[in-house]
Structure formats: C-alpha cells, structure tokens
Amino acid sequence: MSADDPMEALHIDLYSYLTPLLEVPLYDFVPEDAEYPYVVMGEATEIPDNTQDHYGTQMTLTWHVWTRTEGYSEGRRIARIIQKRLDHQQDSIPTPELDSINYRLVSLTHEMTQTMRDPNPELRHIPVRYRAVTEQITN
C-alpha cells in the first residue's frame, strides 16, 4: 500500500511501526469477532502548516485503547506503551511512506490521554491523542 498525502502516509508508517511493539492487536478496522484488549487507530485531523518555500501539516492522531476489565490499569498500561514508543520519538520511527512522497516527520508529541467508561459496564475506553508535524523535503 502506498499513500500520496502526508496524513495517509503517516498513518501507514505508524501502523507498521506500532503493530509489532504492542502486546495487543492494533486495528485500523476492528473485526466483529475481535477479542479484548485491543487498540484502534481512530480519528485524525490535518491542517496546513505551509511556509513560503514548502508545504507542511499539523495533525492530531488518536488511538483508542479498549479493554474488558473492571478498572483502568490494563488500559493505562497499554496507553503507556504507546506513549513510550511515540512521544518525542520522531527521529527513531521509520517513515518510508512519508519519505516516498518527500515529507518528513518533524515532531510527534503526546497531547492527551483520557479514561472513559463505555455504556457497556464491562468495557473501558482510553483515547490517546498525539500531535504530529510534517514538512515537505525540498532539495
């Protein structure tokens, strides 16, 4: 799969990077028979961050941690793994899809984590949001 825009390229790169590092499944689309716990790549926003000589973007990217537990400790532990692997780690994350469209990941910062109860009392939901900045590579 290849991308032609920074948001899609970064989505592919981060999915590829995080999948082997998590001890739970990471989904872009959750199968109906998925077992808990798992992480879903969720909502994203993108705004232009252009200068006079190149293009750039600012994005927010949300991962959703889902568990079937009485408390939040399992979900917080999974969210913490994501944070350790992503927060301020832009220089150590491989980005072949971004590279292929001449963009680079400038920064990746943890913006917020929130614990939430689901209407199903057995489920816990923890959205984890990051801010990413990309810029076009000019030669």
C-alpha positions as CSV (number, residue, x, y, z in Angstrom):
1,M,0.0,0.0,0.0
2,S,1.3,3.5,-0.8
3,A,0.0,6.9,0.1
4,D,0.0,10.2,-1.8
5,D,-0.7,12.5,1.1
6,P,1.1,13.1,4.4
7,M,-1.8,12.0,6.7
8,E,-2.3,8.7,5.0
9,A,1.5,8.1,4.7
10,L,2.0,8.8,8.4
11,H,-1.0,6.5,9.3
12,I,0.6,3.7,7.3
13,D,4.1,4.3,8.9
14,L,2.8,4.5,12.4
15,Y,0.6,1.4,12.0
16,S,3.6,-0.5,10.6
17,Y,5.8,0.8,13.5
18,L,3.5,0.1,16.4
19,T,2.0,-3.2,15.4
20,P,5.0,-5.4,16.4
21,L,5.6,-3.3,19.5
22,L,2.2,-3.7,21.2
23,E,1.3,-6.8,23.1
24,V,-2.3,-6.5,21.9
25,P,-3.8,-6.3,18.3
26,L,-3.7,-2.9,16.6
27,Y,-6.6,-2.4,14.1
28,D,-7.5,0.2,11.5
29,F,-10.9,-1.6,11.3
30,V,-12.0,-3.8,14.2
31,P,-13.3,-7.2,13.1
32,E,-16.6,-8.2,14.6
33,D,-15.1,-11.1,16.5
34,A,-12.1,-9.2,17.9
35,E,-11.3,-10.1,21.5
36,Y,-10.3,-7.5,24.1
37,P,-7.9,-5.9,24.7
38,Y,-7.0,-4.1,21.5
39,V,-6.0,-0.7,20.1
40,V,-7.8,1.0,17.2
41,M,-6.3,3.8,15.1
42,G,-9.0,6.4,15.2
43,E,-9.8,9.9,14.2
44,A,-7.3,12.3,12.7
45,T,-7.3,16.0,11.8
46,E,-5.0,17.8,9.4
47,I,-4.4,21.5,8.9
48,P,-1.9,23.1,6.5
49,D,1.3,24.4,8.1
50,N,2.9,25.9,4.9
51,T,5.6,28.4,4.6
52,Q,6.6,30.5,1.5
53,D,9.0,27.8,0.3
54,H,7.5,24.5,1.3
55,Y,4.4,22.6,2.4
56,G,3.8,21.2,5.8
57,T,1.0,19.8,8.0
58,Q,-0.1,19.7,11.6
59,M,-2.1,16.6,12.5
60,T,-3.8,15.2,15.5
61,L,-3.9,11.4,15.6
62,T,-6.0,9.4,18.1
63,W,-5.6,5.8,19.2
64,H,-8.3,4.1,21.1
65,V,-7.4,1.5,23.8
66,W,-10.3,-0.9,24.5
67,T,-10.3,-3.4,27.4
68,R,-12.8,-5.6,29.1
69,T,-11.8,-5.1,32.8
70,E,-13.2,-3.7,36.0
71,G,-10.7,-0.9,36.2
72,Y,-8.4,1.2,34.0
73,S,-5.0,-0.3,34.9
74,E,-4.7,-2.6,31.9
75,G,-5.8,0.1,29.5
76,R,-3.5,2.7,31.1
77,R,-0.6,0.2,30.8
78,I,-1.3,-0.2,27.1
79,A,-1.6,3.5,26.6
80,R,1.7,4.0,28.4
81,I,3.4,1.6,25.9
82,I,2.1,3.7,23.1
83,Q,3.3,6.8,24.8
84,K,6.8,5.4,25.3
85,R,7.1,4.4,21.7
86,L,5.7,7.6,20.1
87,D,6.2,10.6,22.4
88,H,9.1,12.7,21.1
89,Q,10.4,9.7,19.2
90,Q,10.1,11.2,15.7
91,D,13.8,10.5,14.9
92,S,13.6,6.8,15.7
93,I,10.4,6.0,13.9
94,P,10.9,4.6,10.3
95,T,8.8,6.6,7.9
96,P,9.2,5.0,4.4
97,E,5.7,6.1,3.2
98,L,6.4,9.8,4.2
99,D,9.8,9.5,2.6
100,S,8.3,8.2,-0.6
101,I,6.2,11.5,-1.0
102,N,9.1,13.7,0.1
103,Y,7.9,14.6,3.5
104,R,9.5,14.1,6.9
105,L,8.1,13.8,10.5
106,V,9.3,16.9,12.3
107,S,7.7,16.2,15.7
108,L,5.4,13.8,17.4
109,T,4.1,14.8,20.9
110,H,1.6,13.3,23.3
111,E,-1.3,15.6,23.6
112,M,-3.7,13.8,26.0
113,T,-4.9,10.5,27.4
114,Q,-8.4,10.2,28.8
115,T,-10.1,7.3,30.7
116,M,-13.7,6.8,29.8
117,R,-16.5,4.4,30.7
118,D,-18.4,2.7,27.9
119,P,-22.2,2.3,28.1
120,N,-21.4,-1.4,28.4
121,P,-20.2,-1.6,32.1
122,E,-17.7,-4.3,31.3
123,L,-15.7,-2.1,28.8
124,R,-13.1,0.6,29.4
125,H,-12.1,3.0,26.7
126,I,-8.9,5.2,26.7
127,P,-8.4,7.6,23.8
128,V,-4.7,8.6,23.4
129,R,-4.1,11.7,21.2
130,Y,-0.8,12.9,19.6
131,R,0.1,15.9,17.6
132,A,2.3,15.3,14.5
133,V,4.1,17.9,12.4
134,T,5.3,17.1,8.9
135,E,7.1,19.1,6.4
136,Q,7.9,18.7,2.7
137,I,11.5,17.9,1.9
138,T,13.0,20.4,-0.5
139,N,16.2,19.8,-2.4
